[in-house]
Amino acid sequence: MSARDDAPDALADAARAAGGSAVTLLIRSLVKPGHDGEVRPLMAATFARIRAEEAACDVLVGHQSADDPQRFMVYEEWSDRDELERFSATREHMQEYFAQMAPHVEDFERSFWVRFI
């Protein structure tokens, strides 16, 4: 195993040592042409509810590309990754949100990040 193979575990260990299991989630999505008008209100309503109900969610911001209205990015900071995972899997309104978004989304990418400084 190379040092590169150990990097994700080392970063996770460093993050825990620096302040627990905090995690940043970055979601980039491409919506179908002409669907941005349907996506924005779905995101706004869902994000407002998350901000109000989820204490472990410290930051939740949605962005739409200034250059391409089909491209969206969501930036989230959670104080606990386990809470984020539990939230995503068990909240009925999130399952509804995913189902409502599915017909509008062509592609998406989800990545987790840990703060190291």
C-alpha positions in Angstrom: 0.0 0.0 0.0 1.4 3.4 -1.0 1.2 6.6 1.0 -1.4 7.8 -1.5 -3.6 4.8 -0.5 -3.4 5.9 3.1 -4.2 9.5 2.4 -8.0 9.4 2.9 -7.7 7.6 6.3 -4.9 10.0 7.3 -7.0 13.0 6.4 -10.0 11.6 8.3 -7.8 10.9 11.3 -6.4 14.5 11.1 -9.9 15.9 10.9 -11.1 14.0 13.9 -8.0 15.1 15.9 -8.7 18.7 14.9 -12.3 18.8 15.9 -14.2 15.6 15.6 -16.1 14.2 12.7 -17.0 17.4 10.9 -17.4 17.1 7.2 -18.1 19.3 4.2 -20.3 18.0 1.4 -20.1 19.3 -2.1 -22.7 18.4 -4.6 -22.5 19.4 -8.2 -25.4 18.7 -10.5 -26.4 19.2 -14.1 -30.2 19.7 -14.6 -32.0 19.1 -17.9 -32.3 22.0 -20.2 -35.2 24.3 -19.1 -35.6 22.6 -15.7 -33.7 25.2 -13.6 -37.0 27.0 -12.9 -38.4 23.8 -11.3 -35.2 23.0 -9.4 -34.7 26.3 -7.6 -37.9 26.3 -5.6 -37.5 22.7 -4.6 -34.0 23.4 -3.3 -35.1 26.6 -1.6 -38.0 24.9 0.3 -35.9 21.9 1.3 -32.9 23.9 2.4 -35.0 26.1 4.6 -36.4 23.1 6.3 -33.0 21.5 6.8 -31.6 24.8 8.2 -34.5 25.0 10.7 -34.5 21.4 11.8 -31.0 20.0 11.6 -28.7 21.3 14.4 -25.7 19.4 13.0 -26.0 21.3 9.6 -23.9 24.4 10.1 -23.9 25.7 6.5 -26.1 24.9 3.6 -25.9 27.1 0.5 -27.1 26.5 -3.0 -25.5 28.1 -6.1 -26.4 28.3 -9.7 -23.7 28.9 -12.3 -23.5 32.4 -13.6 -22.4 30.9 -17.0 -24.6 27.9 -17.4 -28.1 27.9 -15.8 -28.2 24.1 -15.9 -25.3 23.8 -13.4 -25.9 23.8 -9.7 -23.6 23.4 -6.7 -24.6 22.8 -3.1 -22.1 23.4 -0.3 -22.9 21.9 3.1 -20.9 21.9 6.4 -21.9 19.4 9.0 -20.5 19.1 12.5 -20.9 15.3 12.4 -20.7 13.1 9.4 -22.7 10.3 11.1 -25.5 12.8 11.5 -25.4 13.8 7.9 -25.5 10.2 6.8 -28.4 9.4 9.2 -30.2 12.5 8.0 -29.9 11.6 4.3 -31.0 8.1 4.8 -33.9 8.4 7.3 -35.6 11.8 6.8 -38.8 11.2 4.9 -38.8 14.7 3.5 -35.3 14.1 2.0 -36.5 10.9 0.2 -39.4 13.0 -1.2 -36.9 15.7 -2.2 -34.7 13.2 -4.0 -37.7 11.7 -5.8 -38.9 15.2 -6.8 -35.5 16.2 -8.1 -34.8 13.0 -10.1 -36.9 13.9 -13.2 -34.9 17.2 -13.5 -31.4 16.0 -13.0 -29.1 14.7 -15.8 -26.1 14.1 -13.7 -24.6 14.8 -10.2 -21.5 14.3 -8.2 -21.3 14.1 -4.5 -17.9 14.5 -2.6 -16.9 14.7 1.0 -14.2 17.0 2.3 -12.5 17.4 5.6 -10.9 20.6 6.9 -7.2 20.3 7.6 -6.3 23.9 8.5 
